[in-house]
């Protein structure tokens, strides 16, 4: 994600992508510090990232919404869904055209929750998280993905919906 954001920052001349890269880097730093049992330092960095993210949220959401609007306008919904589409917003747009918003939200949430569950399973096997923590993070991530999809993506997709064929 970080390298893609740097590439977008250079290509689109928008500095907000550098902020996204910085936040991603600092979150990896938090994970690294936590794994090295530096809980206090990890907590301090996490608080800094949280405050910084809260301050930059309006700018990042605007950029995020603009990306989805551009993807809605550029995506050929008549083309078949490809694996490559899952690296961009094209998958959500094509799925929404094929199945409608609610089914797309379900698919998106299941994929997100499944991916998070796989990561938590690996972390559990490595002894990084307990089984209870893994289940809790997976459930919270699943709920968060539904909220994210419903409030952010729905707004843009509904405003820029093309008539179905």
Buried (B, 14 or more C-beta within 10 A) or exposed (E): EBEBBBEBBEEBEBEBBBBBBBBBEBBEBBBEBBEEEBEEBBEEBBEEBEEBBEEBEEEBEEBBBBBBBBBBEEBEBEEEBEEEBEEBBBBBBBBBBBEEBEEBBBBBBEEBBEEBBEBBBEBBEEEBBEEEEBBEBBEEBBEBBBEBBBEBBBEBBEEBEEEEE
